[in-house]
Amino acid sequence: MKALVINGPNLNMLGIREPGIYGSDNYDRLVQICQEAGAAQGFDEVEVFQSNHEGSIVDKIQEAYGKVDGIVINPAAYTHTSVAILDALKAVALPAVEVHLSDVSAREPFRQISYAGMACVKTYMGLGFEGYRQAILYLKQYLEEANA
């Protein structure tokens, strides 16, 4: 089984960007956690991708069609603005789990809508890097149940 983890804008700045909200661990540590969690769940491969560009994220979702079994996605700021990412997730129809490092439901009013989340089977928020581990675990369970 293969999983794709997609991270949106500014997540490459983890450890630098607002550590009071996003923590002090850096992006390399996040990649390591995702790959370790995937290996622990028996995924043959966990690819981790990050882009600050909406179109690149849409392209990556489309490229996943027929190549991966599921997606974990943190669209970051595009969560609240990108119908294009929503449409790409719906188009490929792969199981997707949404992750947010912070609890976006307790933040600014403009963060209260998640377009990408409308195409996801579950959302984890406010758990920091642990949310990725939980999302990968859930994705594995979801895929096993779907294939049973």
C-alpha positions in Angstrom: 0.0 0.0 0.0 1.1 3.5 -0.8 0.1 6.8 0.9 0.7 10.4 -0.1 1.0 13.1 2.5 0.5 16.6 1.1 1.4 19.8 2.9 0.4 23.3 1.8 1.9 26.7 2.1 4.3 27.8 4.8 4.6 24.3 6.4 8.1 24.2 5.1 8.7 27.0 7.7 7.8 24.9 10.7 10.1 25.6 13.6 10.4 29.2 12.5 6.8 30.2 11.8 4.8 31.1 14.9 6.2 28.4 17.2 3.5 29.3 19.8 0.9 28.0 17.4 2.8 25.4 15.3 5.5 24.2 17.7 9.2 24.2 17.5 9.9 21.1 15.5 10.9 21.6 11.9 9.6 20.3 8.6 12.2 17.6 8.3 11.0 16.2 11.6 7.4 16.1 10.3 8.5 14.2 7.2 10.4 11.7 9.5 7.3 11.2 11.6 5.1 10.6 8.6 7.5 8.1 7.1 7.9 6.3 10.5 4.2 6.2 11.1 3.6 4.8 7.6 6.2 2.1 8.0 4.7 1.2 11.4 1.3 0.8 9.8 2.7 -1.4 7.0 2.6 1.1 4.1 5.2 0.1 1.5 5.7 3.8 0.8 4.8 7.2 2.2 5.6 10.1 0.0 5.6 13.5 1.7 5.1 16.5 -0.6 5.0 20.2 0.3 4.2 23.2 -1.9 3.4 26.8 -1.5 1.6 26.8 -4.8 -2.1 25.8 -5.2 -1.7 24.5 -8.7 1.2 22.2 -7.7 -0.9 20.7 -5.0 -3.8 20.1 -7.5 -1.3 18.5 -9.9 0.1 16.3 -7.1 -3.4 15.1 -6.2 -4.2 14.4 -9.8 -0.9 12.5 -10.3 -1.9 10.3 -7.3 -4.7 8.7 -9.2 -4.0 5.1 -9.8 -0.7 5.3 -8.0 -1.5 5.7 -4.3 -4.1 4.1 -2.0 -4.9 7.2 0.0 -4.0 10.8 0.9 -3.3 12.6 4.1 -3.6 16.4 3.4 -2.9 19.6 5.3 -3.8 22.2 2.8 -2.8 24.9 5.3 -4.1 28.3 4.2 -5.7 26.8 1.1 -8.0 24.9 3.4 -10.2 28.0 3.6 -9.9 29.2 0.1 -9.3 26.4 -2.5 -12.2 25.0 -4.3 -9.6 23.7 -6.8 -8.1 21.4 -4.2 -11.6 20.2 -3.2 -12.4 19.5 -6.8 -9.1 17.6 -7.3 -9.7 15.4 -4.2 -13.2 14.7 -5.5 -12.0 13.9 -9.0 -9.5 11.3 -7.9 -11.9 9.9 -5.3 -9.1 8.5 -3.2 -9.7 8.2 0.6 -8.3 11.4 2.1 -7.7 12.4 5.7 -7.4 16.1 6.6 -4.8 17.3 9.2 -4.2 20.6 10.9 -1.5 21.2 13.4 -3.6 23.8 15.3 -7.2 23.7 16.3 -8.5 25.8 13.4 -12.0 25.6 14.9 -10.8 27.8 17.8 -9.1 30.4 15.6 -10.1 33.3 13.4 -13.6 33.3 11.8 -12.2 33.0 8.3 -10.6 29.6 9.3 -14.0 28.1 10.1 -14.7 26.6 6.7 -12.6 23.8 5.2 -13.2 23.2 1.5 -10.7 20.3 1.3 -12.4 18.7 4.4 -15.6 18.4 2.4 -13.8 15.6 0.4 -12.1 13.9 3.4 -13.3 10.9 5.4 -11.9 12.4 8.7 -10.2 15.4 10.1 -7.6 15.7 12.9 -6.8 19.1 14.3 -5.0 20.6 17.2 -2.8 17.6 17.8 0.4 19.0 16.3 2.6 16.4 14.6 0.7 13.7 16.4 -2.3 14.5 14.1 -0.3 13.2 11.2 0.4 9.9 13.0 -3.2 9.6 13.8 -4.3 10.4 10.3 -2.0 7.7 8.8 -3.3 5.2 11.3 -6.9 6.0 10.5 -6.1 5.9 6.7 -4.7 2.4 7.1 -7.7 1.2 9.1 -10.1 2.8 6.5 -8.3 1.2 3.6 -8.4 -2.2 5.3 -12.1 -2.0 6.0 -12.8 -0.8 2.5 -10.9 -3.8 1.1 -12.3 -6.4 3.5 
